[in-house]
Amino acid sequence: MHQENSPKITDYHIHKHILNKTLVVVGFGYFIDAFDLFLYNALRVPSLRELGLEGEKLTQVGLWILNTQVIGMLVGGLLWGMLGDKIGRKKALVGSVLVYSLGSLGCAFVQNVAFYATVRFLTGIGLAGEMGLGAILITETLLDKKRDWGLAAYSLFAYAGIISANLLAGFLPWRACYAVGGIVGLLLLLARMMLFESGLYEKLAATKVKRGSLILFLKNPNLLKRYLCCILFAMPYYYTVNLLMTLAPEFGMAVGAAQPIRANIALMVYSITAMIGTVLAIIVGKLLRRRIFTIFLFMATNLALAMYYLTQRNPTATEFYFLCGIMGLANYFVLLLFAAVEQFGTNMRATAGTSALSTGRATLVVTTTVFLAFRSAGLDIIPAAFWVAAIVFAVGFVCLAGLRETYGRSIDFIEETH
């Protein structure tokens, strides 16, 4: 049901200022979420080497564990999303923090690959709730005209977490890094108790409107289409961050980099400039007053930069990292958050939005599986990455066209339930 014809839920408590208690507390949660998620990317090589792996096994087993983590996020996205609609955003967030904190702490004690994959799977389940539920709680407690900058600030916490993870990975042993993430996450639970529930959700919970039901996807083809498009149009973003940046050492060697490339430095440089890119994405969106076209422009820019990344020849380490920084400027992750929050009504926002964001991350499993299949078929790493790029960007552009324009629209509406 279009929001113009939907019943309204009004008179809810909102923050008048962008920088408020909810944003700060939830933002720090997202900081830890991103810290832990990208900690594995930075620690993949040293941790697996200590477990006895070398050469091609570092790539194959490393991607397998990453896929296991992402599958956990797929499970967690549905779990925390449905709980977010059924029991509340705040309670579901507390549960997700507890699970991923314990999972991260468990990574400090791994002794073999199987246990490593198991704890990363559990961590993935917990991580799945933080990003989507946090974004929803922030936007539902902010004025509509301020949610652009509210989500931008929220995204900056994530990039600060990624930068911190890669800095820490360069100074502390890998087990100590995981222990830090787990302990800080557990301490964050105390701060979560200070949050109040979304007023929009509380008003909805007082009604008999059906919420958090997967059956609604089947009853509402338009909702299902938006949901699937929100998942698949994120594939190009995760291709850039989780394949090109995570495997920066391998790609650096393939393009003839003069010095060895370190994944933690590539990710850190990308994340630093991505903070600027987040602000740039908001400014461009406000100037154009069109959310979908803005995403199209940034996605096209990412495609061009990915092609250049794969075709550079004999760069110095400085030149390679500089290109990673340029790619960070074209980051549009904050726009993915907008799609997850704004495309869905209050009664399905947590279920659809949280699981769409987590499943969007889980598309990395498909991306890396196809990439490894091309490698197994005999393609070198560069041609394999080219073919994967062609697939994921084609899917991304098609699905982007399936989303509706939401710039300037209220999120105070519900999805049709009958």
C-alpha positions as CSV (number, residue, x, y, z in Angstrom):
1,M,0.0,0.0,0.0
2,H,1.4,3.4,-0.9
3,Q,2.0,5.6,2.0
4,E,-0.4,8.3,0.8
5,N,-3.3,5.8,1.4
6,S,-1.9,4.2,4.6
7,P,-3.1,4.8,8.1
8,K,-0.9,7.1,10.1
9,I,0.7,6.5,13.4
10,T,1.3,9.9,14.9
11,D,2.1,11.8,18.1
12,Y,5.3,9.8,18.9
13,H,8.4,10.9,20.8
14,I,11.2,12.2,18.5
15,H,14.6,13.9,19.0
16,K,14.8,17.4,17.7
17,H,18.6,17.3,17.4
18,I,20.7,15.0,15.1
19,L,23.3,14.4,17.8
20,N,21.2,12.7,20.5
21,K,21.5,9.9,23.1
22,T,19.9,7.3,20.8
23,L,22.3,8.1,17.9
24,V,25.4,8.1,20.2
25,V,24.6,4.8,22.0
26,V,23.4,3.0,18.8
27,G,26.2,4.6,16.9
28,F,28.8,3.1,19.3
29,G,27.1,-0.3,18.8
30,Y,27.5,0.0,15.1
31,F,31.1,1.0,15.7
32,I,31.7,-2.3,17.5
33,D,29.7,-4.1,14.8
34,A,31.9,-2.8,12.0
35,F,35.0,-3.2,14.1
36,D,34.4,-6.9,14.6
37,L,33.1,-7.5,11.0
38,F,36.2,-6.1,9.4
39,L,38.6,-7.3,12.0
40,Y,38.4,-10.7,10.3
41,N,39.2,-9.1,7.0
42,A,42.3,-7.6,8.5
43,L,43.3,-10.7,10.5
44,R,42.6,-13.3,7.9
45,V,46.2,-13.9,6.9
46,P,48.0,-13.8,10.2
47,S,45.3,-15.9,12.0
48,L,45.2,-18.5,9.3
49,R,48.9,-18.7,9.1
50,E,49.1,-19.4,12.8
51,L,46.6,-22.2,12.2
52,G,49.0,-23.7,9.6
53,L,47.7,-22.4,6.3
54,E,49.8,-20.9,3.5
55,G,49.6,-20.0,-0.2
56,E,46.3,-20.5,-2.1
57,K,44.8,-22.0,1.1
58,L,44.9,-18.5,2.7
59,T,42.5,-17.3,0.0
60,Q,40.3,-20.4,-0.3
61,V,39.8,-21.2,3.4
62,G,39.7,-17.4,4.2
63,L,36.8,-16.9,1.9
64,W,35.1,-20.1,3.2
65,I,35.2,-18.7,6.7
66,L,34.0,-15.3,5.5
67,N,31.1,-17.0,3.7
68,T,30.3,-18.9,6.9
69,Q,30.1,-15.6,8.8
70,V,27.9,-14.1,6.1
71,I,25.5,-17.1,6.2
72,G,25.2,-16.5,9.9
73,M,24.3,-12.9,9.1
74,L,21.6,-14.2,6.8
75,V,20.1,-16.2,9.6
76,G,20.5,-13.4,12.1
77,G,18.9,-10.9,9.7
78,L,15.6,-12.7,9.7
79,L,15.8,-13.6,13.4
80,W,16.5,-10.1,14.7
81,G,14.4,-8.4,12.1
82,M,11.3,-10.4,13.0
83,L,12.0,-9.8,16.7
84,G,12.4,-6.1,16.1
85,D,8.9,-5.9,14.7
86,K,7.4,-8.3,17.3
87,I,9.1,-7.4,20.6
88,G,10.6,-4.0,19.8
89,R,13.7,-2.5,18.3
90,K,15.5,-1.9,21.6
91,K,15.1,-5.5,22.9
92,A,16.2,-7.1,19.7
93,L,19.3,-4.8,19.6
94,V,20.3,-5.9,23.1
95,G,20.1,-9.5,22.0
96,S,22.1,-9.0,18.9
97,V,24.9,-7.2,20.9
98,L,25.1,-10.1,23.4
99,V,25.5,-12.7,20.7
100,Y,28.1,-11.0,18.5
101,S,30.1,-9.9,21.6
102,L,30.3,-13.5,22.8
103,G,31.2,-14.7,19.3
104,S,34.0,-12.2,18.9
105,L,35.4,-13.2,22.3
106,G,35.3,-16.8,21.2
107,C,37.5,-16.0,18.2
108,A,40.4,-15.2,20.6
109,F,40.4,-18.9,21.6
110,V,40.3,-20.7,18.3
111,Q,42.7,-23.6,17.7
112,N,41.5,-24.9,14.3
113,V,39.7,-23.9,11.2
114,A,36.4,-25.6,12.1
115,F,36.1,-23.8,15.4
116,Y,37.1,-20.5,13.8
117,A,34.3,-20.9,11.2
118,T,31.8,-21.9,14.0
119,V,32.4,-18.8,16.1
120,R,32.4,-16.5,13.0
121,F,29.0,-18.0,12.1
122,L,27.7,-17.2,15.6
123,T,29.3,-13.7,15.4
124,G,27.5,-13.2,12.1
125,I,24.2,-14.1,13.6
126,G,24.7,-11.3,16.2
127,L,26.1,-8.8,13.8
128,A,23.1,-9.1,11.6
129,G,20.8,-7.2,13.9
130,E,23.0,-4.2,14.8
131,M,23.1,-2.4,11.4
132,G,19.5,-2.5,10.4
133,L,17.8,-2.2,13.8
134,G,20.1,0.7,14.7
135,A,19.3,2.6,11.5
136,I,15.6,2.0,12.1
137,L,15.7,3.2,15.7
138,I,17.6,6.3,14.7
139,T,15.3,7.3,11.8
140,E,12.1,6.5,13.8
141,T,13.2,8.9,16.6
142,L,14.3,11.8,14.3
143,L,12.4,14.4,12.4
144,D,11.9,13.4,8.7
145,K,13.9,16.4,7.5
146,K,16.9,15.4,9.7
147,R,17.1,11.6,9.0
148,D,19.5,12.2,6.1
149,W,22.2,13.5,8.4
150,G,21.2,11.2,11.2
151,L,22.0,8.1,9.1
152,A,25.1,9.8,7.8
153,A,26.4,10.3,11.3
154,Y,25.4,6.6,12.1
155,S,27.4,5.5,9.0
156,L,30.5,7.5,10.2
157,F,30.5,5.4,13.4
158,A,30.8,2.3,11.3
159,Y,33.8,3.6,9.3
160,A,35.4,4.7,12.5
161,G,35.0,1.1,13.7
162,I,36.6,-0.2,10.5
163,I,39.6,2.2,10.8
164,S,40.0,1.2,14.5
165,A,40.0,-2.5,13.6
166,N,42.7,-2.1,11.0
167,L,44.8,0.1,13.3
168,L,44.5,-2.3,16.1
169,A,45.3,-5.2,13.8
170,G,48.6,-3.5,13.1
171,F,49.7,-3.3,16.7
172,L,48.2,-6.2,18.7
173,P,48.3,-9.9,18.2
174,W,45.2,-11.2,16.4
175,R,43.8,-13.0,19.4
176,A,44.0,-9.9,21.6
177,C,42.2,-7.9,18.9
178,Y,39.2,-10.3,19.0
179,A,39.2,-10.2,22.8
180,V,39.1,-6.4,22.8
181,G,36.1,-6.4,20.4
182,G,34.2,-9.0,22.5
183,I,34.8,-7.2,25.8
184,V,33.9,-3.8,24.6
185,G,30.7,-5.2,23.0
186,L,29.7,-6.7,26.4
187,L,30.3,-3.4,28.1
188,L,28.1,-1.7,25.5
189,L,25.1,-3.7,26.8
190,L,25.0,-1.4,29.8
191,A,24.6,1.7,27.6
192,R,21.8,0.0,25.7
193,M,19.7,0.0,28.8
194,M,19.5,3.8,28.6
195,L,17.7,3.8,25.3
196,F,14.0,4.3,24.9
197,E,11.9,2.4,22.5
198,S,10.8,3.9,19.2
199,G,7.6,5.8,19.7
200,L,6.4,4.8,16.2
201,Y,6.8,1.1,17.2
202,E,5.1,1.6,20.5
203,K,2.1,3.2,18.8
204,L,2.0,0.3,16.3
205,A,2.3,-2.3,19.1
206,A,-0.9,-0.9,20.7
207,T,-2.9,-1.7,17.5
208,K,-3.9,-5.0,16.0
209,V,-2.0,-4.4,12.8
210,K,-0.1,-7.6,11.8
211,R,3.7,-7.0,12.1
212,G,6.9,-9.0,11.5
213,S,5.2,-11.7,9.4
214,L,7.0,-13.3,6.5
215,I,3.6,-14.2,5.1
216,L,3.1,-10.6,4.3
217,F,5.8,-10.9,1.7
218,L,3.7,-13.5,-0.1
219,K,0.5,-11.5,0.2
220,N,2.0,-8.3,-1.1
221,P,3.9,-8.7,-4.4
222,N,5.0,-5.1,-4.4
223,L,6.5,-5.5,-0.9
224,L,8.3,-8.7,-2.0
225,K,9.7,-6.9,-5.1
226,R,11.0,-4.0,-3.1
227,Y,12.5,-6.5,-0.6
228,L,14.3,-8.5,-3.2
229,C,15.6,-5.4,-5.0
230,C,16.9,-4.0,-1.7
231,I,18.9,-7.2,-1.2
232,L,20.4,-7.5,-4.7
233,F,21.1,-3.9,-5.6
234,A,23.7,-3.9,-2.7
235,M,25.9,-6.6,-4.4
236,P,28.2,-4.1,-6.2
237,Y,29.0,-2.3,-2.9
238,Y,29.9,-5.5,-1.1
239,Y,31.9,-6.7,-4.1
240,T,34.1,-3.6,-3.9
241,V,34.6,-3.7,-0.1
242,N,34.6,-7.4,0.7
243,L,36.3,-8.8,-2.4
244,L,38.6,-6.1,-3.9
245,M,39.7,-4.6,-0.5
246,T,39.8,-7.9,1.5
247,L,41.9,-9.6,-1.2
248,A,44.0,-6.5,-1.8
249,P,47.3,-8.5,-1.2
250,E,46.4,-11.0,-3.9
251,F,45.2,-8.3,-6.3
252,G,48.3,-6.2,-5.6
253,M,50.5,-9.2,-6.5
254,A,48.4,-9.8,-9.7
255,V,48.8,-6.3,-11.0
256,G,52.5,-6.2,-10.2
257,A,52.6,-4.0,-7.2
258,A,56.2,-3.0,-6.4
259,Q,55.8,-3.8,-2.7
260,P,53.5,-6.3,-0.9
261,I,50.0,-4.9,-0.2
262,R,48.5,-5.3,3.2
263,A,44.7,-5.8,3.5
264,N,44.4,-3.9,6.8
265,I,46.0,-0.8,5.2
266,A,43.9,-1.0,2.1
267,L,40.7,-1.3,4.2
268,M,41.8,1.5,6.5
269,V,42.5,3.9,3.7
270,Y,39.3,3.1,2.0
271,S,37.3,3.6,5.3
272,I,39.0,7.0,6.0
273,T,38.0,8.4,2.7
274,A,34.6,6.6,2.9
275,M,33.7,9.0,5.7
276,I,34.1,11.9,3.3
277,G,32.2,9.9,0.7
278,T,29.3,9.4,3.1
279,V,28.9,13.2,3.5
280,L,29.3,13.6,-0.3
281,A,26.5,11.1,-1.0
282,I,24.2,13.0,1.3
283,I,25.0,16.4,-0.3
284,V,24.6,15.0,-3.8
285,G,21.3,13.4,-2.9
286,K,20.0,16.7,-1.4
287,L,21.1,18.7,-4.4
288,L,19.4,16.2,-6.9
289,R,16.5,15.6,-4.5
290,R,16.4,12.1,-6.0
291,R,17.5,9.1,-3.9
292,I,17.5,6.4,-6.7
293,F,19.4,8.5,-9.3
294,T,22.0,9.4,-6.7
295,I,22.6,5.7,-6.0
296,F,22.9,5.1,-9.8
297,L,25.6,7.8,-10.1
298,F,27.6,6.4,-7.2
299,M,27.2,2.8,-8.4
300,A,28.4,3.7,-11.9
301,T,31.4,5.5,-10.4
302,N,32.2,2.3,-8.4
303,L,32.1,0.2,-11.6
304,A,34.5,2.5,-13.4
305,L,36.9,2.6,-10.4
306,A,36.7,-1.2,-10.0
307,M,37.7,-1.6,-13.7
308,Y,40.7,0.7,-13.2
309,Y,41.7,-1.1,-10.0
310,L,41.9,-4.4,-11.9
311,T,43.8,-2.9,-14.9
312,Q,46.4,-0.9,-13.1
313,R,50.0,-2.0,-13.9
314,N,53.0,-2.2,-11.6
315,P,51.8,0.4,-9.1
316,T,53.8,1.4,-6.1
317,A,52.2,0.6,-2.7
318,T,51.5,4.3,-2.3
319,E,49.7,4.4,-5.7
320,F,47.7,1.3,-4.9
321,Y,46.6,2.6,-1.5
322,F,45.8,6.0,-3.1
323,L,43.4,4.3,-5.5
324,C,41.8,2.5,-2.5
325,G,41.2,6.0,-1.1
326,I,39.6,7.3,-4.3
327,M,37.3,4.2,-4.2
328,G,36.3,5.1,-0.7
329,L,35.2,8.6,-1.8
330,A,32.7,6.9,-4.1
331,N,31.3,4.8,-1.3
332,Y,27.5,5.0,-1.0
333,F,26.7,2.7,1.9
334,V,24.6,5.3,3.6
335,L,22.3,5.2,0.6
336,L,21.8,1.5,1.2
337,L,20.6,2.3,4.7
338,F,18.1,4.7,3.3
339,A,16.7,2.1,1.0
340,A,16.3,-0.4,3.9
341,V,14.5,2.1,6.1
342,E,12.4,4.1,3.7
343,Q,11.1,1.4,1.4
344,F,9.1,-0.4,4.1
345,G,6.2,0.4,6.5
346,T,6.5,0.5,10.3
347,N,4.9,-2.9,10.7
348,M,7.5,-4.6,8.4
349,R,10.4,-2.2,8.6
350,A,12.6,-4.2,11.0
351,T,11.8,-7.6,9.4
352,A,12.3,-6.4,5.8
353,G,14.9,-3.7,6.4
354,T,17.2,-5.6,8.8
355,S,17.0,-8.9,6.9
356,A,17.5,-7.1,3.5
357,L,20.6,-5.4,4.8
358,S,22.0,-8.7,6.2
359,T,21.0,-10.7,3.2
360,G,22.6,-8.0,1.0
361,R,25.8,-8.7,2.9
362,A,25.1,-12.4,2.4
363,T,25.2,-12.0,-1.3
364,L,29.0,-11.9,-0.8
365,V,28.6,-15.7,-0.5
366,V,27.4,-15.8,-4.1
367,T,30.0,-13.4,-5.2
368,T,32.9,-15.2,-3.7
369,T,31.6,-18.6,-4.7
370,V,31.3,-17.5,-8.3
371,F,34.8,-15.9,-8.1
372,L,36.3,-19.2,-6.7
373,A,34.4,-21.2,-9.4
374,F,36.0,-19.0,-12.1
375,R,39.4,-19.5,-10.4
376,S,38.8,-23.3,-10.3
377,A,37.9,-23.2,-14.0
378,G,41.4,-21.9,-14.8
379,L,40.9,-18.2,-14.9
380,D,43.6,-16.0,-13.3
381,I,42.5,-13.7,-10.5
382,I,42.0,-10.6,-12.6
383,P,39.8,-12.1,-15.4
384,A,37.8,-13.9,-12.6
385,A,37.2,-10.6,-10.8
386,F,36.2,-8.9,-14.1
387,W,33.5,-11.5,-14.8
388,V,32.2,-11.3,-11.3
389,A,32.0,-7.5,-11.6
390,A,30.1,-7.8,-14.8
391,I,27.5,-10.0,-13.1
392,V,27.1,-8.2,-9.8
393,F,26.9,-4.7,-11.3
394,A,24.4,-5.9,-14.0
395,V,22.2,-7.3,-11.2
396,G,22.6,-4.2,-9.1
397,F,21.5,-1.8,-11.9
398,V,18.5,-3.9,-12.7
399,C,17.3,-4.1,-9.1
400,L,17.9,-0.4,-8.5
401,A,15.3,0.3,-11.1
402,G,12.8,-1.8,-9.0
403,L,13.0,0.5,-6.0
404,R,10.6,3.5,-5.6
405,E,11.8,7.0,-5.0
406,T,11.5,8.0,-1.3
407,Y,13.3,11.3,-1.0
408,G,11.4,13.6,1.3
409,R,8.7,11.1,2.1
410,S,7.5,10.3,5.6
411,I,8.3,6.9,7.0
412,D,5.1,7.0,9.1
413,F,3.0,4.4,7.2
414,I,2.2,0.7,7.4
415,E,2.2,-2.1,4.8
416,E,-1.0,-3.6,3.6
417,T,-1.9,-6.7,5.7
418,H,-4.9,-8.1,3.8
